[in-house]
Amino acid sequence: MSTHKSGYVNIVGNPNVGKSTLMNAFMGEKFSIITNKAQTTRHRILGILSGEDYQMILSDTPGIIKPAYELQSAMMDFVKSSFEDADVLVYMVELGEKALKDEQFFKKIQNAKIPVLLLLNKIDKAEQDFLEEQVNYWQEQLPNAEIHPISALEKFNIEGVFERIKELLPEGPAYYPKDQMTDKPERFFVNESIREKILKHYKKEIPYAVEIETEEFAETDQIIRIRSVIMVERDTQKGIIIGHKGTALKRVGMEARKDLEKFFGKQIHLALYVKVNKNWRSNNRELKRFGYSE
């Protein structure tokens, strides 16, 4: 009888190195939201990939930063916890990057007892000499890691890395039903889709002051009716989100709806509202309500 392998594969690295792009390349879905702003990922997102003889549970974590306020501290707790349950650690860097923004964290990677794969991302933009220099640099920094040059965006060497992770998984049973693809509820993906559009279309601090709450998710055979509230911290932000005659908010709603129709494979009716929730990012009770702390 063939053995079954299963385990947790946790993806860590600085903001914007391509962690979510890698996750999506593995999952074959637009799974983690991707934008070019730092701190796009706020939670740990689990993607579950199952085959006949394996189950790989992928976790995409927030980029590693030095926290400046309560929300960021909560985000870093997700990263710390990703060490505790990992069977394989995927540490992503981009070419030319030197070290993590958190030395303690880097030491943890250096001393990790589990397999570490260092993925050198964005190599489609590099000269061969520079690539070799980078591989040597990282071999010195992390002698315990296996180094794999990749391009997550161009899907270069993704298949090879995937197969290697599969080999490294310990033997064990499936933790989730084989047809389940995530541990997150539907509303989570609604919120993330709306938040992605806000990150894309608004500047400065606006996207970081926003949290989404989906108050209604009612599904029938033909259609899903969704009502979501965009929380901001101040009245001025509310005005900016809505925009002149509501045009900005309409654009967010339209783009999110298109994405969600693809994601759920159904017609979507999406109603968006904007509310002020003063200083929610520094309020522990609110952070708890939005799932950032225990």
C-alpha positions in Angstrom: 0.0 0.0 0.0 1.4 3.4 -0.9 2.0 5.9 2.0 0.0 9.1 2.4 1.8 12.3 3.2 0.4 15.5 4.7 1.7 18.6 6.3 1.6 22.4 6.8 3.7 24.4 4.4 4.1 28.0 5.6 5.2 30.8 3.3 7.1 33.7 5.0 9.1 36.7 3.8 9.3 40.5 3.6 6.3 42.5 2.2 5.8 42.3 -1.6 8.2 39.5 -2.4 5.5 37.5 -4.2 4.2 35.2 -1.4 0.6 35.5 -2.5 1.5 35.1 -6.2 3.2 31.8 -5.3 0.2 30.7 -3.3 -2.1 31.5 -6.3 0.3 29.6 -8.7 0.1 26.6 -6.5 -3.7 26.8 -5.9 -4.6 27.7 -9.5 -7.1 30.2 -8.2 -7.0 33.9 -7.5 -6.8 32.9 -3.9 -4.8 35.4 -1.9 -5.4 39.0 -2.9 -2.4 40.5 -4.8 -1.8 44.2 -5.2 1.5 46.1 -5.4 1.0 47.7 -2.0 2.8 46.4 1.1 0.8 44.7 3.8 -1.9 43.4 1.5 -2.1 40.1 3.4 -3.3 40.6 6.9 -4.3 37.2 8.0 -2.9 33.7 7.6 -4.7 32.2 4.6 -4.9 28.5 4.3 -5.1 26.8 0.9 -5.6 23.1 0.9 -4.2 21.0 -2.0 -5.0 17.3 -2.1 -4.0 14.5 -4.3 -4.5 10.8 -4.0 -1.5 10.3 -1.8 -0.9 13.7 -0.3 -2.5 16.8 1.3 -0.5 20.0 1.4 -1.9 22.8 3.7 -0.5 26.1 2.5 -0.4 29.2 4.6 0.4 32.6 3.2 1.4 35.0 6.0 1.6 38.8 6.2 4.9 40.4 5.2 7.4 40.8 8.0 7.5 44.3 9.4 8.4 46.2 12.5 4.9 46.9 14.0 3.9 50.5 14.4 0.3 50.0 15.8 -1.9 47.3 17.3 -3.2 45.9 14.0 0.4 45.3 12.8 1.4 43.6 16.1 -1.6 41.3 15.6 -0.4 40.6 12.0 3.1 39.7 13.2 1.5 37.2 15.7 0.2 35.4 12.6 3.7 35.2 11.3 5.2 33.9 14.6 2.5 31.2 14.8 3.5 30.1 11.3 6.7 28.7 12.8 4.9 26.7 15.4 2.9 24.4 13.1 5.1 24.2 10.0 6.3 20.9 8.6 8.1 22.7 5.7 9.0 26.4 5.7 9.1 28.4 2.5 11.2 31.5 2.8 10.7 33.9 -0.1 13.1 36.6 -1.1 13.5 38.6 -4.2 16.7 39.1 -6.1 18.9 41.7 -4.5 17.2 41.6 -1.1 19.6 41.1 1.8 17.8 40.2 5.0 14.5 40.2 6.9 13.2 43.3 8.6 13.3 41.3 11.9 16.6 39.8 13.0 15.1 37.6 15.6 12.9 36.1 13.0 15.9 35.5 10.7 17.7 33.7 13.4 14.7 31.4 13.8 15.0 30.5 10.1 18.7 29.9 10.4 18.1 27.5 13.3 15.0 25.9 12.0 14.8 22.1 12.6 12.3 21.6 9.7 13.2 21.7 6.0 13.6 25.2 4.7 13.2 26.1 1.0 14.6 29.5 0.1 12.8 30.7 -3.1 14.7 33.3 -4.9 11.9 35.1 -6.7 11.6 37.4 -9.8 14.6 35.8 -11.6 13.0 36.6 -14.9 14.5 40.1 -14.5 18.0 39.0 -13.7 21.4 38.4 -15.4 23.0 35.0 -14.9 26.1 36.4 -13.0 23.9 38.3 -10.6 21.7 35.2 -10.0 24.8 33.1 -9.2 26.1 35.8 -6.8 22.7 35.8 -5.0 22.6 32.0 -4.7 26.1 32.1 -3.1 25.1 34.9 -0.8 22.0 33.0 0.5 23.9 29.7 0.8 26.3 31.5 3.2 23.4 33.1 5.1 21.3 30.0 5.4 23.4 26.9 5.0 20.5 24.7 6.2 18.2 25.9 3.3 17.6 24.5 -0.1 17.8 27.3 -2.7 15.4 27.3 -5.7 15.4 30.2 -8.2 11.8 30.8 -9.4 9.5 33.3 -11.0 6.1 33.1 -9.3 4.6 35.4 -11.9 5.9 33.6 -14.9 5.3 30.2 -13.1 9.0 29.3 -13.8 10.2 26.3 -11.7 6.9 26.4 -9.7 6.2 22.8 -10.6 9.7 21.7 -9.5 9.3 23.4 -6.1 5.8 21.9 -5.7 7.2 18.4 -6.3 10.0 19.0 -3.8 7.7 20.2 -1.1 5.6 17.1 -1.7 8.7 14.9 -1.1 9.5 16.7 2.1 6.0 16.3 3.7 5.9 13.8 6.6 3.8 10.7 6.4 0.3 11.3 7.9 -3.4 11.3 7.3 -5.4 14.0 5.5 -6.4 16.7 8.0 -9.3 18.1 5.9 -11.8 16.5 3.5 -10.1 16.1 0.1 -12.5 18.4 -1.7 -12.0 21.3 0.7 -9.8 24.1 -0.6 -9.6 26.4 2.3 -10.4 26.8 6.0 -11.8 30.3 5.5 -15.6 31.0 5.2 -17.1 32.5 2.1 -17.5 35.9 3.7 -13.7 36.1 4.2 -13.2 35.9 0.4 -15.9 38.6 -0.2 -14.1 40.9 2.3 -10.7 40.2 0.7 -12.0 40.9 -2.8 -13.5 44.3 -1.8 -10.3 45.2 0.2 -8.2 44.3 -2.9 -10.1 46.8 -5.0 -9.7 49.5 -2.3 -6.0 48.9 -2.2 -5.9 49.2 -6.0 -7.9 52.4 -6.3 -7.1 54.5 -3.2 -3.9 56.2 -2.1 -2.0 57.0 1.0 -3.4 55.8 4.3 -7.0 55.0 3.1 -6.5 51.3 2.3 -4.8 50.7 5.7 -7.6 52.4 7.6 -10.2 50.1 6.0 -11.8 46.9 7.2 -14.7 45.0 5.5 -17.5 43.3 7.2 -19.9 41.2 5.2 -23.2 41.3 7.1 -25.2 39.2 4.7 -24.4 36.2 2.4 -27.5 34.6 1.1 -27.2 31.9 -1.6 -29.8 30.4 -3.8 -29.2 28.1 -6.9 -29.0 31.1 -9.2 -27.6 34.0 -7.3 -25.7 35.1 -4.1 -26.9 38.2 -2.4 -24.2 40.0 -0.4 -24.3 43.0 1.8 -20.9 44.3 2.9 -19.9 47.3 5.0 -16.6 49.2 4.5 -15.4 50.5 7.9 -13.2 53.5 7.9 -11.7 55.4 10.9 -12.8 59.0 10.0 -15.6 61.0 8.3 -13.1 62.4 5.7 -12.1 58.8 4.7 -15.8 58.0 4.3 -16.2 60.8 1.8 -13.1 59.7 -0.2 -14.2 56.0 -0.4 -17.7 57.1 -1.7 -16.2 59.6 -4.1 -18.0 62.3 -6.2 -21.7 61.2 -6.6 -20.7 57.7 -5.4 -18.6 56.9 -8.5 -15.6 55.6 -6.6 -17.6 53.2 -4.5 -19.5 52.1 -7.6 -16.2 51.1 -9.3 -15.1 49.1 -6.2 -18.5 47.3 -6.2 -18.5 46.5 -9.9 -14.9 45.1 -9.9 -15.4 43.1 -6.8 -18.6 41.6 -8.1 -16.9 40.5 -11.3 -14.2 38.7 -9.4 -16.6 37.1 -7.0 -18.8 35.8 -9.8 -15.6 34.1 -11.2 -14.7 32.8 -7.7 -18.1 31.4 -6.8 -19.2 30.6 -10.3 -22.6 32.3 -9.8 -24.4 35.6 -10.4 -23.7 38.0 -7.5 -25.7 40.9 -6.2 -23.4 43.1 -4.1 -24.6 46.0 -2.0 -21.8 48.2 -0.4 -22.1 50.6 2.5 -19.5 52.8 4.2 -19.5 53.4 8.0 -17.1 55.2 10.4 -15.7 53.1 13.1 -13.4 55.5 15.0 -9.7 54.2 15.4 -10.6 50.5 15.1 -6.9 49.7 14.3 -5.9 50.6 17.9 -8.9 49.1 19.6 -8.3 45.6 20.9 -12.0 44.7 21.1 -12.5 45.7 17.4 -9.4 43.8 16.4 -10.7 40.7 18.1 -14.1 41.2 16.3 -12.3 41.3 12.9 -10.3 38.1 13.7 -6.9 39.6 14.3 -6.4 38.5 17.9 -7.6 35.6 20.1 
